[in-house]
Amino acid sequence: MHQERLLREIRKKIGDKSLNDEIANILNISYDAAHRRTSLKAKFSFEEALELAKYYQISLDEFLTSDHQILVQKTSAVTQTEDLQSFFQNNLSVFENLPLSDGMTIYYSAKDIPFFYTLSDTLLSRFKIYVWMNLLNAKQVFVPFLKFSPPYFEADTQELRKRYEAQNVVELWNDMTVSSIIQQIKFYFDTGLLQKNEAEIILKELRELIEYIEQKTESNPKFHLYENELMHLSNDIFFHHPKHSLFALPSNMFGYILINDAKTCTETLNYFEHQIKNSKSMNTSGNRDRKIFFNKMYQQIENLTQKL
């Protein structure tokens, strides 16, 4: 059965070309040996099947999965700041391998402020990396934020944010989305690792970012923000396209399990659409509802600013 499916996929790739000739040339076997394989009188060896799949760029995932078992990919682990370079480059490669033309929509379940927005040359961006590194690396000795200097990778991060914001984007937020970074600023200030003037600048930049998000809900037709008060958000990212989708499930702050199984992606799309039905659109809500939503976040920022 698997050999028949592989042959069907190859036929789709080669069109009117001779299947036997193609198999014989790629595997470096005789025409008769190729015919025995295409007529199912002989089986491909494991190495032959891999060679054909690689040559024709056919994913073998679908041959090895079932309703209860799927194959996934995992991004490289990030345990030190030097690993961030490869993390950002891997994220760029995700965009490069997806059909980002008409029809692509990115869904983001924002437990925290989507990391794409904190990819910039700001103190806020540097602080987020500082927090991530301290939480990820158990061996890292806490150093004052003032002495923390991550490697330079601004070119990659700027390109990554640019590509994200160029897509049709649907984000689900709630009152807690901004709370985690508020708590992080308070924690590092209380421990003395973050100075008052640094904390004030970070809070100022955080407010400017929220103002930018608010402005996007009013002026950017490709951006859709929903308030979801019922569900615990999870930082899942779903790249949906009718021809090829990808579900990125967080395994840690800088690690994702990548799933492109068609059935799982369909279920994920249904899940997001169901959550949207139970959410309030900040794009189509009146000014009053939108102001109430964003003012809750501004108030959290102001409250901490006053406590410093």
C-alpha positions in Angstrom: 0.0 0.0 0.0 2.8 2.5 0.9 4.6 1.7 -2.3 1.5 2.4 -4.4 1.0 5.7 -2.6 4.7 6.7 -3.2 4.3 5.8 -6.9 1.2 7.9 -7.1 3.0 10.9 -5.6 5.8 10.5 -8.1 3.4 10.3 -11.0 2.0 13.6 -10.0 5.4 15.1 -10.0 6.6 13.8 -13.4 3.5 14.3 -15.5 3.8 12.6 -18.9 7.3 11.3 -18.4 8.0 7.5 -18.3 7.7 6.3 -14.7 10.0 3.4 -15.4 12.7 5.6 -17.0 12.5 8.0 -14.1 12.9 5.3 -11.4 15.7 3.6 -13.3 17.7 6.8 -13.7 17.3 8.0 -10.1 18.0 4.6 -8.5 20.7 3.7 -11.1 19.0 0.4 -11.9 17.9 -1.3 -15.1 14.6 -0.6 -16.9 13.4 -4.1 -16.1 14.3 -3.7 -12.4 12.4 -0.4 -12.3 9.4 -2.0 -14.0 9.3 -4.8 -11.4 9.0 -2.1 -8.8 6.4 0.0 -10.5 4.3 -3.0 -11.3 4.6 -4.0 -7.5 6.3 -7.3 -8.3 9.3 -6.1 -6.2 9.4 -3.8 -3.3 11.6 -0.7 -2.9 14.3 -1.0 -0.3 14.2 1.5 2.5 17.1 3.3 1.0 15.5 3.5 -2.4 12.2 4.9 -1.0 14.2 7.6 0.8 16.2 8.4 -2.3 13.0 8.9 -4.4 11.3 10.9 -1.6 14.3 13.2 -1.3 14.6 13.6 -5.1 11.0 14.5 -5.6 10.6 16.4 -2.3 7.9 14.1 -1.1 7.3 14.1 2.7 7.2 10.6 4.1 5.2 11.8 7.1 1.9 10.9 5.6 3.0 7.3 5.1 3.9 6.9 8.8 1.0 8.6 10.6 -2.4 7.6 11.7 -5.4 9.2 13.5 -3.6 8.6 16.8 0.0 9.1 15.8 1.8 11.9 13.9 5.3 12.9 13.2 6.5 16.2 14.4 9.6 18.4 14.2 11.3 20.2 17.1 13.2 23.4 17.0 16.7 23.5 18.4 17.1 24.1 22.1 18.1 27.6 23.3 20.1 27.5 26.6 22.4 30.5 26.1 22.3 33.8 24.4 24.5 32.6 21.5 21.7 30.1 20.6 19.3 32.9 19.9 20.9 33.6 16.5 19.9 30.1 15.2 16.5 30.5 16.8 15.7 33.7 14.9 17.2 32.2 11.7 15.1 29.1 12.1 12.0 31.2 12.5 12.9 33.1 9.3 13.2 29.7 7.5 9.7 28.8 8.6 8.4 31.9 6.8 10.5 31.1 3.8 9.1 27.6 3.5 5.4 28.6 3.8 3.2 29.9 1.0 3.0 33.5 2.2 1.0 34.7 -0.7 -2.7 35.2 -0.7 -4.5 32.9 1.7 -2.1 32.8 4.6 -3.4 33.7 8.0 -1.3 33.6 11.2 -3.2 32.8 14.5 -1.5 33.7 17.8 -2.9 32.7 21.2 -1.1 35.4 23.2 -0.5 34.2 26.7 2.3 36.8 26.6 2.8 39.7 24.2 3.7 38.0 20.9 7.5 37.9 20.8 7.5 39.3 17.3 6.7 42.7 18.7 9.7 42.7 21.1 12.2 42.1 18.3 13.7 45.6 18.1 16.6 47.7 19.3 15.0 48.8 22.5 15.5 48.3 26.2 12.2 46.4 26.3 13.6 43.9 23.8 16.8 43.5 25.6 15.0 43.0 28.9 12.8 40.3 27.4 15.9 38.4 26.2 17.4 38.9 29.7 14.4 37.3 31.3 14.2 34.5 28.8 17.9 33.6 29.3 17.6 33.6 33.1 14.5 31.4 33.0 15.9 28.9 30.4 19.4 28.4 31.6 19.6 26.9 35.1 23.4 27.3 35.2 23.3 31.0 34.4 24.3 33.3 37.3 22.0 36.3 37.7 23.8 39.4 36.7 22.5 43.0 36.9 20.5 43.9 33.8 22.9 46.8 33.2 25.8 44.3 32.6 23.7 42.0 30.3 24.7 42.4 26.6 23.2 39.9 24.2 24.9 39.2 20.8 24.0 41.5 17.9 21.3 39.9 15.7 19.1 42.9 14.9 19.1 42.3 11.1 17.5 38.9 11.6 15.0 40.1 14.2 13.9 43.1 12.1 13.3 40.9 9.1 11.4 38.4 11.3 9.1 41.1 12.7 8.6 42.6 9.2 7.5 39.3 7.7 5.1 38.6 10.6 3.4 42.0 10.4 3.1 41.7 6.6 0.7 38.7 6.9 -3.0 38.5 7.8 -2.7 38.1 11.6 -5.3 37.1 14.1 -4.3 37.5 17.8 -6.2 36.4 20.9 -5.4 38.5 24.0 -6.9 38.9 27.5 -6.2 40.8 30.7 -3.3 38.6 31.5 -1.4 39.0 28.2 0.5 42.1 29.5 0.7 40.9 33.1 3.7 38.5 32.7 6.1 41.2 31.7 4.7 43.6 34.3 5.5 40.9 36.9 8.9 40.3 35.5 9.8 44.0 35.7 8.6 44.1 39.3 10.6 41.0 40.2 13.9 42.1 38.8 13.4 45.6 40.3 12.6 44.1 43.7 15.7 42.0 43.6 17.9 44.9 42.7 19.0 43.5 39.4 17.0 46.2 37.5 17.5 49.8 38.4 14.7 52.3 38.7 15.6 54.4 35.6 15.9 51.2 33.5 12.5 49.9 34.7 10.9 53.3 33.9 12.3 53.2 30.4 11.1 49.6 29.8 7.6 50.5 31.1 7.5 53.6 28.8 8.5 51.5 25.8 5.9 48.8 26.9 3.2 51.5 26.9 4.3 52.7 23.4 4.1 49.1 22.2 0.5 48.7 23.5 -0.4 52.1 21.9 1.0 50.8 18.6 -1.2 47.6 18.9 -4.2 49.8 19.7 -3.6 51.9 16.7 -3.2 48.8 14.5 -6.7 47.6 15.5 -8.1 50.9 14.1 -6.1 51.3 10.9 -4.7 47.9 9.7 -7.2 45.8 7.8 -4.8 42.8 7.9 -4.6 42.8 11.7 -7.4 41.4 13.9 -7.3 41.4 17.7 -9.8 39.6 19.9 -10.3 39.7 23.6 -10.9 36.2 25.0 -12.0 36.2 28.6 -13.0 32.5 28.8 -9.9 30.5 27.9 -6.3 30.2 29.2 -4.2 31.4 26.3 -1.1 29.3 25.4 1.3 31.1 23.0 0.3 28.6 20.2 1.1 29.9 16.7 -0.9 28.5 13.7 0.1 29.3 10.2 -2.9 28.5 8.1 -3.0 28.2 4.3 -5.4 26.1 2.2 -2.4 24.2 0.6 0.0 24.0 3.5 -0.4 24.8 7.2 1.9 24.6 10.2 1.1 24.4 13.9 3.8 25.6 16.3 3.2 24.3 19.8 5.5 25.8 22.5 7.6 23.4 24.4 9.4 26.2 26.3 10.0 29.9 25.9 12.2 29.4 22.8 11.3 26.0 21.7 8.4 24.8 19.5 7.0 21.5 18.3 6.2 21.9 14.6 3.3 20.0 13.2 2.2 20.0 9.6 -0.2 16.9 9.8 -3.2 17.9 7.7 -5.8 16.5 10.1 -4.2 18.1 13.1 -4.0 21.5 11.3 -7.7 21.2 10.4 -8.6 20.6 14.0 -6.4 23.5 15.1 -8.1 25.8 12.6 -11.5 24.7 14.0 -10.3 25.3 17.5 -9.2 28.9 16.8 -12.4 29.7 14.9 -14.4 28.4 17.8 -12.4 30.6 20.3 -13.0 33.6 18.0 -16.7 33.0 18.2 -16.5 33.3 22.0 -14.3 36.4 21.8 -14.8 40.1 21.3 -13.3 41.8 18.3 -11.3 44.9 19.1 -11.5 45.9 15.4 -15.2 46.1 15.1 -16.1 47.0 18.7 -17.1 50.5 19.5 -14.6 53.0 20.9 -15.9 52.5 24.4 -15.2 48.7 24.5 -11.8 49.1 22.8 -10.8 51.8 25.3 -11.9 49.7 28.3 -9.7 46.8 27.0 -6.6 48.8 26.4 -7.0 51.0 29.5 -6.8 47.9 31.6 -3.2 47.4 30.3 -2.3 51.0 30.6 -3.5 51.0 34.2 -1.2 48.0 35.0 1.7 49.9 33.5 0.9 53.1 35.4 0.4 51.2 38.7 3.8 49.7 38.6 5.4 53.0 37.5 3.9 54.7 40.5 5.3 51.9 42.8 8.9 52.2 41.7 
